[in-house]
Amino acid sequence: MTLHLASARAVSVLRTAVAPARPCLLAILAALAVVAAAGSGPARAAGGTPDDTLARPPVCASGGQPRPRALLERFINADCETCWGDAATPRPQARAVALDWVVPGSRGEDAPLSAVAVREGLDRLAALRQPVPAGAQAVEGPLMAAARTLRVAHGLPLNGYIGASISLSPAGRSPWRAWLLLVETLPAGTEGSPVARNLVRAAFNPPWDARRAPTAAEQRRLWETRPLRVPEGANPDRLRVVGWVEDAQGRIRAIAESRCLPVGGKQ
């Protein structure tokens, strides 16, 4: 079984989460402008024709949403053909965000799930000090709340990229390890999955690890924007972003996820 996910044939593996050095500049600037417009207000989205979209660009953000209380990270080796449909897949508890990483396996592009494998999953396992699973593995991370506000947002996909942002305030002087993920939200039953999934499609680590003393402005607020590549086969209507920050001891101190609401803020 080869996982296709939202397309008849997913023919490429996402190798790089961040756009290359010379992507379409206009697309990136437009996408980032949409994200900047999000601010701290409620998430918004718009439908209609392409002309309508340009005149009234949608924004999906975390503002006004309940704050998640935990992460459930589910890792699948791309070699494991049956892991995606395993009935024993862990379910998230209330107010927890489940994230699904497919990590590259030993079979490379011949692996059954290689079309949705992301190399950043290996980085995440290393950060968690966990080995690459032979099949599937789940790691739970509770939130240790801090007096911080984390916000994430994204705009429309444009020319194969999506502009995303993450901000933390106040940031203080502590070093932070931050993660910003582009995920594709898939309902239960997709390709035989017994659970709904947030499939990780791209990942980015903002440079917030305090290798130098933060400025006064950075102590008040850390903010980063990034154009992320939308992989072939992803359904743009199901894309959103999830972010979190960890302290120097690896404890999760804030979590945020974007939601899209219709223009006007009403479901």
Secondary structure as UniProt FT lines:
FT   HELIX           25..38
FT   TURN            39..40
FT   STRAND          44..45
FT   HELIX           50..55
FT   STRAND          59..61
FT   TURN            63..64
FT   STRAND          70..77
FT   TURN            78..79
FT   HELIX           83..85
FT   TURN            87..88
FT   TURN            94..95
FT   STRAND          96..103
FT   TURN            106..107
FT   HELIX           108..110
FT   TURN            112..113
FT   HELIX           114..116
FT   HELIX           120..127
FT   TURN            128..129
FT   STRAND          136..143
FT   STRAND          149..158
FT   TURN            159..160
FT   STRAND          161..169
FT   STRAND          177..186
FT   TURN            188..189
FT   HELIX           190..192
FT   STRAND          197..204
FT   HELIX           216..220
FT   STRAND          222..229
FT   TURN            232..233
FT   HELIX           236..238
FT   STRAND          239..246
FT   TURN            248..249
FT   STRAND          252..257
FT   TURN            263..264
//
